[in-house]
Amino acid sequence: MKNILQTCISQEQNSYQSYNISSYNRLLSVVKDLACVRTIEEIIEIVRLAARDLTNADGVTFVLRDGECCHYVDENAIGPLWKGMRFPLKSCISGWAMLNKQAAVIEDIYQDARIPLDAYKVTFVKSLVMVPIRISDPLGAIGAYWSTQHRATSEEIELLEILTDTTAVAIANVQLFQKLTNQNALKDKFIAMLAHELRNPVAPISNGVQLLKLKLGETGAVGETVLMMQHQIKHLSKLIDELLDVSSITYGKISLNLEKVNLVELVRQSLNDHAQAIKRSHLTLVQNLPNTPLWAYVDPTRFFQIFGNLLDNALKFSKPDGMIWVDLSFIPGENGSGSVAVLSVRDSGIGIEPTILPELFEPFTQADRSLDRSRGGLGLGLSVVKSLVELHGGNVEASSRGVNLGAEFKVTLPVCEEITAWDNDLEIIEAAKKSLKILVIEDNEDSAVTLQAILEHFGHEVSIAKNGILGVELARELEPQVIICDIGLPEMDGFAVAQELSKDPKFNRSILIALTGYGGQEDKELALKSGFKCHLTKPVDFEILTAEIDQYFLMSV
C-alpha cells in the first residue's frame, strides 16, 4: 500500500513538473512575442491564444476598459461569448475585477451574486476566472471560462496573473510607441511648415541681394556688404535644408536621382562655389585632382551637398592662415571590379577630441561644445553626409591626431568604367542664351517682383500672375517658354496648375519649374508627378535656376 501511494505521489509530481515546464516555455514565448508588438490588435491576438493554452480553459475573452464600460474586444472559445459587446462596469464580472482591482474566481456562476445570469444563460460557461490587466489602474481584464464546474487552481490563477502583468507592460509600450510616432509625425509636419514659412521671407531677401550684386558688383564697401549678406542667406538656407534632410532620411523619404558624371568636374565646381568663403577665411587651399575623368553614378545635387558640408566643416573649424587639403584619387578593385573613388578633405584646424569621434556622425552631435557656440551649426551636417554617402553605396570616416592637430574626412564611393563625354553643339548653347518669355506664378509680391527684376536684368521678358487661376489664364494667353510656379498658391495650388497646363499640347515644349518653400522629398516627388520638370526650393540661387532653364531648353531645341 505504501509503495502504491509513493508511486501516485511521484506520478503527480512528475505531472506537475511537466505542467510547469510546459507553462513556463509558453509564457516565455508570449513575453518574447509581446516585446516586439506595435499595435493593440497584435497584443490581443497573442494573449487570447496564450490564455487558453495556459489554463486549458474552454474559452477566454480579452476585455478593455472603455470609459465606464467594459468592451469585450475578442475571444477564443468553443462557443460564442460576447465579442464586440459593451457592458457597464458595474453590471459585469470583468467590471467587478477592474473596480475592485483583484481577480474574481467563481466555481459555479449560478451561485454567485456578481454574475448577470441572463447574459450567461445563452453561453456554455459554468465556471470562470477574471483577472484585471494591471492592478494599480486596470486597463481591462482577461477571462478564462469552463463548460463544466471547475475550481481554478492556484497555478492557473498565477499563470493568468503573470499573463495580465505582461499584457499591461505590452499595452503601455504600444501606447508609448504610438504617442512617439504621433509626436514624430507632428514634428515632421512642424519642421516642414517651419521651413516653408522661413523660406518665404528669405526668398525675396535673397533675390534682392542677388540683384544688388548684379547691379553694384562685388567691390567696395557696399559690394563687400552684399557678399556678406549673400553668404549669410546661404548659411540660413543650408540650416533649413539640413533640418528637413535629417527628418526625411530618418524615415526613408530620401531618393537619389543618379547620373553618370565626372567626379573631378563636380569637385572642381564645388571648390569654385566655395572659393570666396575660403578667401574670406584667409585659408590656403591645396587640391590634388586627377587629370583624367573619374566616372561614377551619383546624384549631383546630393554630391555637392556631401562635399559642400565637408568643406564647410573644414572652414568652420580652421583658424585664419590655416590650410585645407582636398584630394580625389582612384583605387582600382581586384579583377577589374570594386574600384572606388576616395575624396579626402583635410584641415589644419582645431581637430577632434577622441571622445567625440565615435559619435561624430550622430544627429545633433557638436564638435564645438564651448559656451559661446562661436562656430554655430545644428550638429546635423555630418549626419546628413553619412546618410547620403551610404545611400550612394559608399562610406565616410573621420580621423584626427588630436586637439589643434586638424581633422580629415574620407568619402569612398564606387566608380564605373570611363566613358567619353559628349560635346554640346555651340549653336544650341548660344540659342539657350537668347531672351525667353517667362511667366512667374507667385502670390508673395516681394518674391515675384524681385525674381522678375533679376530675370529682366538678363534680358528676359517676364510676366507675373498672383494666383493659380490667373496663372493658367495668363499662360494660355502668353504661351511662355518658361513657367516658374509656387506651390502654396491661393484658390488653385501649384500642383493643380501643373496638372492643368500639362494637359494642353501647346505647353509640351515649355519648361515648368516649381519654386517653393515646400522642400521635402514627398513635395519633390509630387511636383514631378504633377508635371513640373524640376523642383527648386526658396531661396533659389539664380545660377541654379538659370542652369535648370538652360538644361531643359537645350533638350527642347
C-alpha positions in Angstrom: 0.0 0.0 0.0 2.9 2.3 0.9 4.6 1.6 -2.5 1.4 2.4 -4.4 0.9 5.7 -2.5 4.6 6.7 -3.3 4.1 5.8 -6.9 0.9 8.0 -7.1 2.7 10.9 -5.4 5.7 10.5 -7.8 3.4 10.5 -10.8 1.6 13.6 -9.5 4.9 15.4 -9.0 6.1 14.4 -12.5 2.8 15.6 -14.0 3.1 18.9 -12.0 6.7 19.4 -13.1 5.8 18.7 -16.7 3.0 21.1 -16.5 5.2 23.8 -15.0 7.9 23.4 -17.7 5.4 23.5 -20.5 3.6 26.5 -19.0 7.0 28.3 -18.4 8.0 27.7 -22.0 4.7 29.0 -23.3 4.9 32.1 -21.0 8.4 32.8 -22.2 7.3 32.6 -25.8 4.5 35.0 -25.1 6.8 37.5 -23.3 9.1 37.4 -26.3 6.3 38.0 -28.8 4.8 40.8 -26.7 8.1 42.6 -26.6 8.0 43.1 -30.4 4.4 44.2 -30.9 3.5 47.7 -32.1 -0.3 47.6 -32.1 -3.1 46.7 -29.6 -4.5 44.2 -32.2 -1.3 42.2 -32.1 -1.4 42.1 -28.3 -5.0 40.8 -28.3 -4.2 38.1 -30.9 -1.2 36.8 -28.9 -2.9 36.9 -25.5 -6.3 35.4 -26.4 -4.5 32.3 -27.7 -2.0 32.1 -24.9 -4.6 32.5 -22.1 -6.5 29.4 -23.3 -3.3 27.4 -23.8 -2.0 28.2 -20.3 -5.3 27.4 -18.4 -6.7 24.6 -20.6 -10.0 26.6 -20.5 -12.9 26.1 -22.9 -12.8 29.8 -23.7 -11.2 33.1 -23.0 -12.1 36.8 -23.5 -10.0 39.9 -23.8 -11.7 42.9 -22.3 -10.6 46.5 -22.4 -12.0 49.3 -20.3 -13.8 52.0 -22.4 -14.7 54.8 -20.0 -17.4 53.4 -17.8 -17.9 50.4 -19.9 -16.3 47.0 -20.5 -15.6 46.3 -24.1 -15.3 42.6 -24.9 -12.8 43.1 -27.7 -12.0 39.5 -28.7 -12.4 35.9 -27.7 -11.2 32.3 -28.3 -13.8 29.8 -27.2 -15.7 26.6 -28.0 -18.8 28.7 -28.5 -19.8 32.4 -28.9 -19.5 34.7 -25.9 -19.7 38.5 -26.1 -17.2 39.6 -28.7 -17.8 43.2 -29.8 -20.3 43.9 -27.0 -20.1 46.6 -24.3 -21.5 46.4 -20.7 -21.5 48.9 -17.8 -18.6 48.3 -15.4 -20.9 47.7 -12.5 -23.0 45.1 -14.3 -20.4 42.5 -15.4 -17.7 40.4 -13.7 -14.9 41.9 -15.7 -16.0 45.4 -14.4 -16.0 44.0 -10.9 -12.5 42.7 -11.3 -11.3 46.1 -12.6 -13.2 48.2 -10.0 -12.0 46.0 -7.1 -8.5 45.6 -8.5 -8.5 41.8 -7.9 -9.1 38.5 -9.6 -12.6 37.0 -9.5 -12.6 33.2 -9.1 -16.0 31.6 -9.5 -16.6 27.9 -9.4 -20.3 28.0 -10.1 -21.7 31.0 -11.8 -25.2 30.2 -10.7 -24.2 30.5 -7.1 -22.5 33.9 -7.3 -24.5 37.2 -7.0 -21.9 39.1 -9.0 -22.8 37.2 -12.2 -25.5 38.7 -14.5 -27.2 35.3 -15.3 -29.2 36.5 -18.2 -26.0 37.3 -20.1 -24.5 33.9 -19.3 -27.5 31.6 -19.8 -27.0 31.6 -23.6 -23.4 30.6 -23.3 -21.5 27.4 -22.3 -20.0 29.0 -19.2 -20.3 27.2 -15.8 -17.1 28.4 -14.1 -14.7 31.3 -14.6 -11.6 33.3 -13.6 -11.5 37.0 -14.4 -8.1 38.8 -13.8 -7.6 42.6 -14.2 -4.9 43.8 -16.6 -2.7 46.0 -14.2 -3.8 46.1 -10.6 -3.0 49.8 -9.8 -5.1 51.3 -12.6 -6.8 48.4 -14.6 -6.8 48.8 -18.4 -9.0 45.8 -18.9 -9.3 42.1 -17.9 -8.7 38.6 -19.2 -11.3 36.0 -18.5 -11.0 32.2 -18.7 -14.2 30.0 -18.8 -15.0 26.3 -18.4 -18.1 24.5 -19.7 -18.2 22.3 -16.6 -17.9 23.2 -12.9 -14.2 23.8 -12.4 -12.4 25.4 -9.4 -9.3 27.2 -10.9 -6.1 26.0 -9.3 -3.6 28.4 -7.8 -1.3 27.6 -10.7 -3.9 28.6 -13.3 -4.7 31.8 -11.5 -1.0 32.6 -11.1 -0.4 32.0 -14.8 -3.2 34.3 -15.8 -1.9 37.0 -13.4 1.6 36.8 -15.0 0.0 37.0 -18.4 -2.0 40.1 -17.5 1.0 41.8 -16.0 2.9 41.1 -19.2 0.0 42.3 -21.2 -0.1 45.6 -19.2 3.5 46.2 -20.0 2.9 45.5 -23.7 -0.1 47.8 -23.8 1.9 50.6 -22.1 4.8 50.1 -24.6 2.4 50.2 -27.6 0.7 53.4 -26.2 4.2 55.0 -25.8 5.2 53.9 -29.3 2.0 55.3 -30.8 2.5 58.5 -28.8 6.1 58.9 -30.1 5.0 58.0 -33.6 2.3 60.7 -33.5 4.7 63.2 -32.0 7.3 62.4 -34.7 4.6 62.9 -37.4 3.7 66.3 -35.8 7.4 67.2 -35.5 7.9 66.4 -39.2 4.9 68.4 -40.2 6.0 71.3 -38.0 9.6 71.2 -39.5 8.2 71.2 -43.0 5.9 74.1 -42.3 8.6 75.9 -40.4 10.9 75.5 -43.4 8.2 76.8 -45.7 7.5 79.8 -43.5 11.2 80.6 -43.2 11.8 80.3 -46.9 9.0 82.6 -47.9 10.6 85.7 -46.3 14.1 84.6 -47.1 13.4 84.2 -50.8 12.7 87.9 -51.6 15.7 88.9 -49.5 17.9 86.5 -51.4 16.5 87.7 -54.7 17.1 91.3 -53.7 20.7 90.6 -52.6 21.5 88.8 -55.9 20.0 91.8 -57.8 22.2 94.2 -55.8 25.2 92.1 -56.6 24.4 92.2 -60.3 23.9 96.0 -60.2 26.7 97.0 -57.8 29.3 94.4 -58.3 31.5 92.8 -55.6 34.0 95.6 -54.9 34.0 98.4 -52.4 32.3 98.6 -49.0 28.8 98.2 -50.4 29.8 95.2 -52.7 31.5 93.5 -49.7 28.4 94.0 -47.6 26.2 92.5 -50.3 28.6 89.5 -50.5 28.3 89.1 -46.7 24.6 89.2 -46.8 24.6 86.6 -49.6 26.9 84.4 -47.6 24.6 84.6 -44.5 21.5 83.9 -46.6 23.1 80.7 -48.0 24.1 79.7 -44.5 20.5 80.1 -43.3 19.2 78.2 -46.3 21.6 75.4 -45.5 20.4 75.1 -41.9 16.8 74.8 -43.2 17.7 72.1 -45.7 19.6 70.1 -43.0 16.6 70.1 -40.7 14.4 68.7 -43.5 17.0 66.2 -44.7 17.6 64.6 -41.3 13.9 64.1 -40.8 13.5 62.7 -44.4 16.5 60.4 -44.1 15.4 59.1 -40.7 12.0 57.9 -42.2 13.5 56.7 -45.5 11.9 59.5 -47.6 15.1 60.4 -49.5 15.6 59.1 -53.0 18.5 59.7 -55.4 18.5 60.9 -59.0 21.6 59.0 -60.1 23.5 60.2 -63.2 26.8 59.0 -64.7 29.0 62.0 -64.0 32.7 63.0 -63.8 33.6 63.4 -60.1 36.6 65.5 -61.0 34.3 68.2 -62.5 31.9 68.1 -59.6 34.7 68.6 -57.1 36.1 71.5 -59.2 32.7 73.1 -59.5 32.1 72.8 -55.7 35.5 74.3 -55.0 34.7 77.2 -57.2 31.5 77.7 -55.4 33.4 77.9 -52.1 36.3 80.0 -53.4 35.0 83.3 -51.9 34.3 81.6 -48.5 37.8 80.1 -48.4 39.3 83.5 -49.3 37.3 85.3 -46.6 38.6 82.9 -44.0 42.2 83.6 -45.1 42.8 79.9 -45.7 45.1 78.3 -48.3 43.5 75.5 -50.4 45.7 72.7 -51.8 43.9 70.5 -54.3 45.1 67.3 -55.8 42.7 66.1 -58.5 43.2 63.5 -61.3 44.0 64.8 -64.8 41.6 62.3 -66.3 37.8 61.9 -65.7 36.6 59.7 -62.8 33.1 58.5 -63.6 30.5 57.4 -61.0 26.8 57.1 -60.7 25.8 59.8 -58.2 23.1 62.3 -57.6 25.0 65.6 -58.5 22.9 67.7 -56.1 23.5 65.3 -53.2 27.2 65.1 -54.1 27.5 68.8 -53.9 25.8 68.6 -50.5 28.2 65.9 -49.3 31.3 67.7 -50.4 30.0 71.1 -49.5 29.2 70.0 -45.9 32.7 68.7 -45.5 34.3 71.9 -46.9 32.0 74.0 -44.7 33.1 71.9 -41.7 36.8 72.5 -42.6 36.1 76.2 -42.9 34.2 76.4 -39.7 36.9 74.7 -37.6 40.0 76.1 -39.2 41.9 79.1 -37.9 43.0 82.1 -40.1 46.1 81.4 -42.2 45.4 77.7 -42.0 45.3 75.0 -44.7 42.7 72.9 -46.4 43.8 69.9 -48.5 41.3 68.3 -51.0 42.4 65.1 -52.6 40.5 62.9 -55.1 42.0 59.6 -56.0 41.2 56.3 -57.8 41.7 52.9 -56.2 41.3 50.0 -58.6 39.5 46.9 -57.4 40.5 43.3 -57.8 39.9 41.6 -61.1 38.6 44.7 -62.7 35.7 45.3 -60.3 35.1 47.0 -57.0 37.0 50.2 -58.0 36.4 53.2 -55.8 37.0 56.9 -55.7 38.3 58.4 -52.4 37.6 62.0 -51.7 39.6 63.4 -48.8 39.1 66.8 -47.1 41.8 67.6 -44.5 42.3 70.7 -42.5 44.8 72.2 -40.0 42.1 73.3 -37.6 41.2 72.6 -34.0 41.0 68.8 -34.5 38.6 66.4 -32.9 38.6 65.1 -29.3 39.0 61.3 -29.2 35.8 61.1 -27.1 33.7 62.7 -29.8 35.0 60.7 -32.8 32.7 57.6 -32.2 29.6 59.7 -32.1 30.6 62.4 -34.7 28.1 61.3 -37.4 25.2 61.1 -35.0 22.5 63.8 -35.3 22.9 66.9 -33.1 26.5 66.0 -32.2 28.5 69.1 -31.7 32.3 69.3 -32.0 32.1 72.9 -30.8 30.9 72.5 -27.2 32.0 75.9 -25.9 29.6 78.1 -24.2 29.8 80.9 -26.8 28.9 78.5 -29.7 31.1 80.7 -31.9 31.1 78.2 -34.8 27.4 77.7 -34.8 25.5 75.0 -36.6 22.9 72.4 -35.5 25.1 69.4 -35.4 23.3 67.9 -38.4 25.7 68.3 -41.3 27.9 65.3 -40.8 24.8 63.1 -40.0 23.4 64.1 -43.4 26.8 63.4 -45.1 26.9 59.9 -43.6 23.4 59.0 -44.7 23.8 60.4 -48.2 27.1 58.7 -48.7 25.6 55.4 -47.6 22.7 55.8 -49.9 25.3 56.0 -52.7 26.7 52.7 -51.6 29.8 54.3 -50.1 31.1 55.1 -46.7 32.7 58.0 -44.8 35.1 58.0 -41.9 36.7 60.7 -39.8 40.1 60.9 -38.1 42.2 63.3 -36.1 45.6 63.2 -34.5 44.1 65.2 -31.6 43.1 68.7 -30.4 44.6 71.5 -32.6 46.1 69.0 -35.0 43.5 69.1 -37.6 41.0 66.6 -38.9 40.4 64.5 -42.0 37.2 63.1 -43.6 37.4 60.4 -46.3 34.4 59.6 -48.5 34.6 56.4 -50.5 32.3 55.9 -53.5 32.0 53.1 -56.1 33.0 54.2 -59.6 32.3 52.9 -63.1 34.3 52.5 -66.3 35.4 55.5 -68.2 33.1 56.9 -70.9 33.6 59.6 -73.4 32.0 62.9 -72.5 29.7 64.4 -75.2 30.2 67.8 -76.7 27.4 70.3 -76.8 26.7 72.0 -80.1 27.8 75.6 -79.8 24.8 76.8 -81.7 22.5 75.1 -79.2 24.4 76.7 -76.3 24.1 80.1 -77.9 20.4 79.5 -78.5 19.9 78.8 -74.8 21.2 82.3 -74.0 18.6 84.1 -76.0 15.8 86.2 -74.5 12.9 84.0 -73.2 9.3 84.7 -72.4 8.9 83.8 -68.7 5.8 83.6 -66.6 6.2 83.8 -62.8 3.2 82.5 -60.8 3.7 83.7 -57.2 1.4 85.1 -54.6 4.2 86.6 -52.5 4.6 90.0 -54.1 8.1 90.6 -52.8 9.3 87.3 -54.2 7.6 87.8 -57.5 8.9 91.3 -58.1 12.5 90.6 -57.1 12.6 87.5 -59.2 11.1 89.4 -62.1 13.8 92.1 -61.7 16.7 89.5 -61.8 15.3 87.7 -64.9 14.7 91.0 -66.7 18.3 92.0 -65.9 19.4 89.1 -68.2 17.1 90.3 -71.0 14.1 88.0 -70.4 10.5 89.1 -70.9 8.8 88.4 -67.6 5.1 88.5 -66.6 3.6 87.8 -63.1 0.4 86.1 -62.0 -0.6 86.3 -58.3 -2.6 83.1 -58.1 -3.0 79.8 -59.8 -6.2 80.5 -61.7 -4.8 83.8 -63.2 -1.5 81.9 -63.8 -3.3 79.3 -66.0 -5.2 82.0 -67.9 -2.1 84.1 -68.5 -0.1 81.1 -69.6 -2.7 80.2 -72.2 -2.7 83.8 -73.4 1.1 84.4 -73.5 2.3 80.8 -74.2 5.6 81.4 -72.3 8.6 79.2 -72.9 9.3 79.1 -69.1 6.8 78.9 -66.3 8.1 79.4 -62.7 5.4 78.5 -60.3 5.0 78.5 -56.5 3.2 75.5 -54.9 1.3 77.2 -52.0 -1.0 79.3 -54.1 -4.5 80.6 -53.1 -7.6 79.2 -54.9 -5.6 76.8 -57.1 -2.3 75.4 -55.8 0.8 74.8 -57.9 0.3 71.1 -58.3 -3.2 71.8 -59.9 -1.6 74.4 -62.1 1.0 71.9 -63.4 -1.6 69.2 -64.0 -3.9 71.7 -65.9 -1.1 73.0 -68.1 0.3 69.5 -68.8 -3.0 68.6 -70.4 -2.6 71.4 -73.0 -0.4 70.4 -76.1 0.8 74.0 -76.5 2.9 73.7 -73.4 4.7 70.4 -74.5 7.9 72.4 -75.2 7.5 74.8 -72.2 9.7 74.4 -69.1 7.6 74.2 -66.0 9.6 74.8 -62.8 8.4 74.5 -59.2 9.9 77.2 -57.0 8.6 76.8 -53.5 9.2 76.8 -49.8 8.0 73.1 -49.5 11.3 71.2 -49.9 10.5 67.7 -48.6 11.2 64.6 -50.7 7.4 63.9 -50.9 6.9 67.5 -52.2 9.5 67.0 -54.9 8.1 63.6 -56.0 4.5 65.1 -56.1 5.8 68.1 -58.1 7.3 65.8 -60.8 4.2 63.6 -60.9 2.1 66.8 -61.4 4.0 67.8 -64.5 6.9 70.0 -63.2 10.2 69.4 -65.0 12.1 70.2 -61.8 11.6 71.3 -58.2 13.6 74.1 -56.6 13.3 75.5 -53.1 13.3 79.1 -51.9 15.6 81.0 -51.7 17.0 79.9 -55.1 20.5 80.7 -56.3 20.0 82.4 -59.7 22.8 80.3 -61.2 21.0 77.1 -60.3 17.7 78.5 -61.7 19.5 79.5 -64.9 21.1 76.1 -65.2 17.8 74.4 -65.0 16.3 76.7 -67.6 19.3 76.1 -69.9 19.2 72.4 -69.4 15.6 71.9 -70.4 15.7 74.5 -73.1 18.7 72.6 -74.6 16.7 69.4 -74.6 13.8 71.1 -76.3 15.8 72.7 -79.1 
